Amino acid sequence: MIPRFPELKVLRAADPDHLKAPSTRPVVAGGVTIGGAAPVVIAGPCTVESREQTLGIARAVRAAGAKMLRGGAYKPRTSPYSFQGLGPEGLEILAEARAETGLPIVTEVLDPRLVELVGSTADMLQIGSRSMQNFPLLVEVGRFGKPVLLKRGFGATLEEWVYAAEYIALQGNLDIVLCERGIRTFANGAYDRATLDFAAVHAVRQLTPFPVVVDPTHAAGDASLVPALSAAALGLGVHGLLIEVVLPGVDLDQIRCDGRQGVTPDVLQMIVERAAREAAVTRG
């Protein structure tokens, strides 16, 4: 039996009899439905590093068949000396990429004071793993009203993840998509960057009405692992994937943020095609 958290108000109201898993509540972001019949592939650069890089990847993402563009204008980094993103300039580049390709934008917001600025460009606001329990930020994005992609913290329990969603929902915003991106375990660094917790994906789908997507890129930390982890997630019936992309021929050592975990556009296309096949099987 999946544990029920008695203090939940909004999420318990979505499942009043508490005896069966709630139906998925689809979320529409920029005209794209997450939580419908077909898994949605969201792809793009880890970080917006330049206009040329971002527009090139956006074109490749569209050509591969992905439905939304991801990319960080603001980036939380472990070291304060690492590249933190281009900020407002990055948002302008993302807006240009959307105007050219038609792909809705998913980008991270780090600070309650930046919600209005980032939200003026983003079609979906991302709460990153490190920010999952930044409660003033959760409240502010809940009040802002745009769809939210809520990543699980890499050390967060199921209960903590669900309560983070409740912070947003209590502000009247139920357009929440939950994202599993891997957690720290004893194996970290031996063969992956973080361990994907597929049991938690199943559990949170049983507990909440929100769509669930998986980010295999950050779990893998290595592009070669991303196709297999994507296939496993799709086999579990997730509502989407979050994939990082690099352009072919680029010097990975020159990429300023996580270059070695991004897949090339041909690999992305294979993942998109697999997602389409999974949808066809489900509908059949």
C-alpha positions in Angstrom: 0.0 0.0 0.0 1.4 3.4 -1.0 1.6 5.6 2.1 -0.9 8.5 2.3 0.3 11.7 3.9 -2.5 13.0 6.2 -1.6 16.7 5.9 -2.1 16.8 2.2 -5.1 18.9 1.2 -5.1 19.6 -2.5 -3.7 16.2 -3.5 -6.0 14.2 -1.2 -9.0 16.2 -2.7 -8.0 14.8 -6.1 -8.5 11.3 -4.8 -11.3 11.5 -2.3 -11.9 7.8 -1.7 -8.1 7.1 -1.2 -8.7 3.6 -2.6 -7.3 3.8 -6.1 -4.7 5.8 -8.0 -6.0 9.1 -9.2 -6.5 9.7 -12.9 -3.7 11.7 -14.6 -4.5 15.4 -14.9 -2.9 16.5 -18.2 -0.9 19.7 -18.3 -0.8 21.9 -21.3 2.3 24.1 -21.8 2.6 26.2 -24.9 0.0 24.1 -26.7 1.7 20.8 -25.9 -0.1 18.3 -23.7 1.9 16.3 -21.1 0.0 13.5 -19.6 -2.1 12.6 -22.6 -1.9 9.5 -24.8 1.6 10.0 -26.1 4.9 10.6 -24.2 6.3 14.0 -24.8 10.1 14.4 -25.5 11.5 17.7 -24.2 15.0 18.3 -25.5 17.7 20.9 -25.9 21.0 22.2 -24.5 21.9 21.9 -20.8 22.7 25.6 -20.8 22.1 28.5 -23.3 25.8 29.3 -24.0 25.4 31.3 -27.3 22.8 32.3 -29.9 24.5 30.1 -32.5 24.6 27.0 -30.2 21.0 27.3 -29.0 19.4 28.0 -32.4 21.4 25.2 -33.9 20.2 22.7 -31.3 16.6 24.0 -31.4 16.5 23.3 -35.1 17.9 19.8 -34.6 15.4 19.2 -31.8 12.5 20.2 -34.0 13.8 18.1 -36.9 14.1 15.0 -34.6 10.5 15.3 -33.6 10.7 16.5 -30.0 7.8 18.7 -28.9 9.4 21.2 -26.5 12.8 22.9 -26.0 14.7 22.8 -22.8 17.7 25.1 -21.9 19.0 26.9 -18.9 19.3 30.7 -19.0 20.1 30.5 -15.3 22.1 27.5 -14.0 22.7 26.4 -10.4 26.3 25.1 -10.1 28.1 23.4 -7.3 31.0 25.8 -7.7 30.4 29.5 -7.5 33.2 29.9 -10.1 31.4 27.7 -12.7 29.4 29.2 -15.6 26.0 30.3 -14.2 24.2 31.0 -17.5 23.6 34.1 -19.6 20.7 35.3 -17.6 18.4 37.8 -19.4 20.4 37.4 -22.6 19.8 33.7 -22.4 16.0 34.3 -22.1 16.1 36.4 -25.2 17.9 33.7 -27.1 15.3 31.1 -26.0 12.5 33.4 -27.1 14.2 33.7 -30.5 14.5 29.9 -30.7 10.8 29.5 -30.0 9.9 32.1 -32.6 11.9 30.3 -35.3 11.0 26.7 -34.4 7.6 26.9 -32.7 8.9 24.8 -29.8 7.5 25.9 -26.4 10.2 26.7 -23.8 11.0 24.9 -20.5 13.6 26.8 -18.5 14.7 26.9 -14.8 14.0 29.6 -12.3 16.3 29.8 -9.3 15.0 32.7 -7.2 11.5 34.0 -6.2 12.7 37.5 -7.4 13.2 36.1 -11.0 9.9 34.3 -11.4 8.2 37.2 -13.3 11.2 37.7 -15.5 11.7 34.1 -16.4 8.0 33.5 -16.6 7.6 36.2 -19.2 9.6 34.0 -21.6 9.0 30.4 -20.4 6.0 28.3 -21.3 6.9 26.1 -18.4 8.9 27.0 -15.3 11.4 24.4 -14.1 12.2 23.9 -10.4 15.5 22.2 -10.4 16.7 19.4 -8.1 18.6 21.8 -5.8 15.5 24.1 -5.5 12.9 21.4 -4.8 12.6 22.6 -1.1 13.1 26.3 -1.8 9.7 26.9 -0.3 9.4 30.7 -1.1 10.2 29.8 -4.7 7.6 27.1 -4.8 5.0 29.5 -3.4 5.9 32.2 -6.0 5.7 29.9 -9.0 2.4 28.6 -7.7 1.1 32.1 -7.6 2.5 33.0 -11.0 0.2 30.4 -12.6 2.3 29.0 -15.4 2.9 25.2 -15.7 5.7 23.9 -13.5 8.1 21.1 -14.0 9.1 20.0 -10.5 12.3 17.9 -10.3 12.8 15.6 -7.4 15.8 16.6 -5.2 18.7 14.1 -5.5 18.4 13.4 -1.8 14.6 13.8 -1.4 12.2 11.2 -0.2 8.9 10.5 -1.9 7.1 12.4 0.9 9.3 15.5 0.5 8.8 15.5 -3.3 5.0 15.2 -2.9 4.9 18.0 -0.2 6.9 20.2 -2.6 4.2 19.8 -5.2 1.6 20.6 -2.5 3.3 23.9 -1.8 2.7 24.9 -5.5 -0.8 23.4 -5.6 -1.9 25.3 -2.5 -1.5 28.5 -4.4 -4.1 27.4 -6.9 -1.7 26.1 -9.6 -2.4 22.4 -10.4 -0.5 22.5 -13.7 2.4 20.5 -12.2 4.6 17.9 -13.9 6.8 15.8 -11.7 10.3 14.9 -12.9 12.4 12.0 -11.6 16.1 12.8 -12.3 17.9 10.3 -10.2 19.0 10.1 -6.5 22.3 9.7 -4.8 23.2 6.1 -3.9 26.3 4.1 -3.1 26.7 3.4 -6.8 27.0 7.0 -7.9 30.1 7.6 -10.0 30.7 3.9 -10.5 28.5 3.5 -13.5 26.1 6.5 -13.4 25.9 10.0 -12.1 22.7 9.4 -10.1 20.5 6.3 -9.8 17.1 6.5 -11.5 14.4 5.5 -8.9 11.8 3.8 -11.1 10.0 2.6 -8.0 9.4 6.2 -7.0 8.0 6.9 -10.5 5.4 4.2 -9.9 4.7 5.3 -6.4 4.2 9.0 -7.2 1.9 8.1 -10.1 -0.3 6.1 -7.7 -0.3 8.9 -5.2 -0.9 12.1 -7.2 -2.8 13.2 -10.4 0.2 14.9 -11.9 2.0 13.7 -15.1 5.4 12.2 -14.4 8.5 12.5 -16.7 12.0 11.2 -16.4 15.3 12.9 -17.0 17.7 10.2 -18.0 20.4 12.6 -18.9 21.2 13.8 -15.4 20.9 10.3 -14.0 23.4 9.0 -16.6 26.0 11.7 -16.7 27.1 9.9 -19.9 25.4 10.1 -23.3 26.0 6.4 -24.0 23.6 5.5 -21.1 20.8 7.8 -22.1 19.0 5.6 -24.8 18.8 2.6 -22.5 17.5 4.6 -19.6 15.0 6.3 -21.9 13.7 3.0 -23.1 13.3 1.7 -19.5 11.4 4.9 -18.6 9.1 4.6 -21.6 8.5 0.9 -20.7 7.3 2.1 -17.3 4.7 4.3 -19.0 6.1 7.7 -18.1 4.4 10.8 -19.7 7.6 12.2 -21.1 11.4 12.5 -21.2 13.8 15.4 -20.6 16.9 15.0 -22.9 20.0 17.1 -23.3 21.4 17.5 -26.8 24.7 18.5 -28.3 25.5 19.2 -31.9 27.7 16.6 -33.8 31.3 17.6 -34.2 31.3 20.0 -31.3 34.3 19.8 -29.0 32.7 18.5 -25.8 35.5 19.9 -23.7 34.5 23.4 -24.9 30.9 23.1 -23.7 30.6 25.0 -20.5 28.1 22.7 -18.7 27.7 18.9 -18.8 28.7 18.4 -22.4 29.4 14.7 -22.2 25.9 13.8 -21.1 24.2 15.3 -24.2 23.1 13.0 -27.0 23.5 13.9 -30.7 20.4 14.7 -32.8 20.4 11.2 -34.5 20.2 9.6 -31.1 17.5 12.0 -30.0 15.5 11.0 -33.1 15.8 7.3 -32.2 14.4 8.1 -28.7 11.5 10.2 -30.1 10.7 7.3 -32.5 10.7 4.8 -29.6 8.4 7.1 -27.7 6.0 7.2 -30.6 6.0 3.3 -30.8 5.2 3.1 -27.1 2.3 5.4 -27.6 1.0 3.3 -30.5 1.2 0.2 -28.4 -0.6 1.9 -25.5 -3.4 3.2 -27.8 -3.7 -0.2 -29.4 
